[in-house]
Amino acid sequence: MIKVDAFQSHLAKVAKGSELPQSLYVISSDEPLLVMVLQDKLRATVVARGYTERDMLMHEKGFDWGALLNASQTMSLFGDKRYVEFRIPTGKPGRDGADALKQFAAQIESQSGQEPDAVTCIFLPRLDGQTQKSAWFTALDNAGLATRIDSIDRVNLPAWIAERLKRQNQQVVGGEPGRLALEFMVNQVEGNLIAAHQEIQKLGLLYPEGEITEEQMRDSVLNVARYDVFQLNEAYLEGDMGRINRMLDGLKGEGEALVLIVWAIAEEIRTLCQLKRASLQGGNVQMLINSKRIWGKRYQLIPRALGRLSLPALDRALEIIAQLDRQVKGLQVKELPSDPWDGLRRIGGIFSLR
């Protein structure tokens, strides 16, 4: 797979006529807004090249894989070039689908070197490492141009918001007030880029071009953060107590099942305990991290957490989470607050120690 910047650079060259469009494109991501932006750019590029007939296919139960093979080969009734969008929402085509995709990739490769009569774009969710190594995905990657759109990390979200504001000729005020304004929006829209995009557009409608103050930001932006358990794990690994509290409040307000949260945090603490003991015994922690198939942001955060947390602190966190597990199952635990959510905050306090 190539990076998104290289993908966009290719589309720019196709638009200028210095490169031919590929027969096959593959876009993998869990970020609907970022997929939508790249999808619109791809559509505009191929339509300008004459691919005006558009077909949309969706993989679901009983899908006829012959439809994909035929769509990329059959010309329009009016002789127009064809653009095909094919979505596999689960990222799991099944055995028959895997065979069909390999056949489709071979069909695409046999047409290389000439401008295709049909351009196909396959949309997939973010794929894990094992799926990226599968025979069907490797065949698609080799036959066409594939890219993965990563989620925007929280640390990069202020810059992303600022860049979006700049597109509509707005910017936050300079210095610390501007930083606080961006931080406020990040806290309100974390994990929900579509909502962030909508809030930025709303700022463009409410206020003229120029500077946006923190007060204006607060007056405009709604609390549309979307939290999940795995983002909560990241907050614990970062040791960010303010973020932990916000996310616990949000998850509690959304009615998230406590048993799931306790399980996820317990698994994280157990992993950290194993890695910490291995490091103290002189083991290769990085190799152990790789063997546990830890990837994404956790791959970066776990080594930092290990450097910050002592083994006694981790053992204490493990003891508390074990007590919480009994508490959420209806058993009495005298050592903890009556509200399990406060017990989770107690663990956050351990992780936030510097």
Buried (B, 14 or more C-beta within 10 A) or exposed (E): BEEBEEBBEBBEBBBEEEEBBBBBBBBBBBBEBBBEBBBEBBBEBBBEBEBBBBBEBEBEEEBEBEBBBEBBEEEBEEEBBBBBBBBBEEBBBBEEBBBBBBBBBEBBBEBEEEEBBBBBBBBBBBBEEEBBEBEBBBBBBEBBBBBBBBBBEBEEBBEBBBEBBEEBEBBBBEEEBBBBBBBBBBBBBBBBBBBBBBBBEEBBEEBEEEBBBBEBBEEBBEEBBBBBBEBBBBBBBBBBBEBBBBBBBBBBEEEBEBEEBBBBBBEBBEBBBBBBEBBEEEEEBEEBBEEEEBEBBBEEBBBEBBEBBEBEBBBBBBEBBBBBBEBBEEEEBEEBEEEBBEBBBBBBEBBBEE
